[in-house]
């Protein structure tokens, strides 16, 4: 844990990219947005020399999974409801 940083990042660190991808409470768009934000946060953490909670690969895999679900017709009703 770094000084004070753990408190700010703890909410993000407690939720894995895979958990976001499988969460039915988020629309597909929200999942992609959250995972993209995690990716951006990861880049900042690496630039600051902090140990990231998740790998870039884990985030990319979760994004790919959400996109596959959309292509397979899963989650499209969630995406439509969320965008309406």
C-alpha positions in Angstrom: 0.0 0.0 0.0 1.2 3.4 -0.8 0.7 6.4 1.5 -2.9 7.6 1.2 -3.2 6.3 -2.4 -4.8 3.1 -1.3 -7.8 4.8 0.1 -8.5 6.7 -3.1 -8.0 3.6 -5.3 -9.6 1.0 -3.1 -13.0 1.2 -4.7 -11.6 0.5 -8.1 -9.2 -2.2 -6.8 -11.9 -4.2 -5.1 -13.8 -4.7 -8.4 -12.0 -6.8 -11.0 -12.3 -6.2 -14.8 -14.0 -9.6 -15.1 -16.5 -8.7 -12.4 -17.5 -5.6 -14.3 -17.8 -7.6 -17.6 -20.2 -10.1 -15.9 -22.2 -7.6 -13.8 -25.9 -7.5 -14.9 -26.4 -4.1 -13.2 -24.4 -2.3 -15.9 -25.3 -1.8 -19.5 -22.8 -2.9 -22.1 -21.9 0.8 -22.7 -21.4 1.4 -19.0 -19.2 -1.7 -18.8 -17.0 -0.5 -21.7 -16.8 3.0 -20.2 -15.8 1.6 -16.8 -13.2 -0.7 -18.2 -11.8 2.1 -20.4 -11.5 4.3 -17.3 -9.7 1.5 -15.5 -7.3 1.3 -18.5 -6.6 5.0 -18.3 -6.1 4.8 -14.5 -3.7 2.0 -15.0 -1.6 4.1 -17.3 -1.5 6.9 -14.8 -0.6 4.5 -12.0 2.3 3.0 -14.0 3.6 6.5 -14.9 3.5 7.3 -11.2 5.4 4.1 -10.3 2.5 2.5 -8.5 1.7 -1.2 -8.5 -1.5 -1.6 -10.5 -4.2 -3.8 -9.1 -4.9 -5.4 -12.5 -3.0 -6.0 -15.7 -3.7 -4.3 -18.9 -4.3 -7.8 -20.4 -7.1 -8.5 -17.8 -8.8 -5.2 -18.7 -8.5 -5.9 -22.5 -9.9 -9.4 -22.0 -12.9 -8.0 -20.1 -13.5 -5.4 -22.8 -13.3 -8.1 -25.5 -15.7 -10.3 -23.6 -18.3 -7.5 -23.4 -17.9 -6.9 -27.1 -18.3 -10.6 -27.8 -21.5 -10.7 -25.7 -22.9 -7.8 -27.7 -22.0 -9.5 -31.0 -23.6 -12.7 -29.8 -26.8 -10.8 -29.0 -26.3 -10.9 -25.2 -26.7 -7.6 -23.5 -28.1 -5.8 -26.5 -31.4 -5.2 -24.7 -29.4 -3.8 -21.8 -27.4 -1.5 -24.1 -30.7 -0.3 -25.7 -32.4 0.3 -22.3 -29.3 2.1 -21.0 -29.1 4.4 -24.1 -32.8 5.2 -24.3 
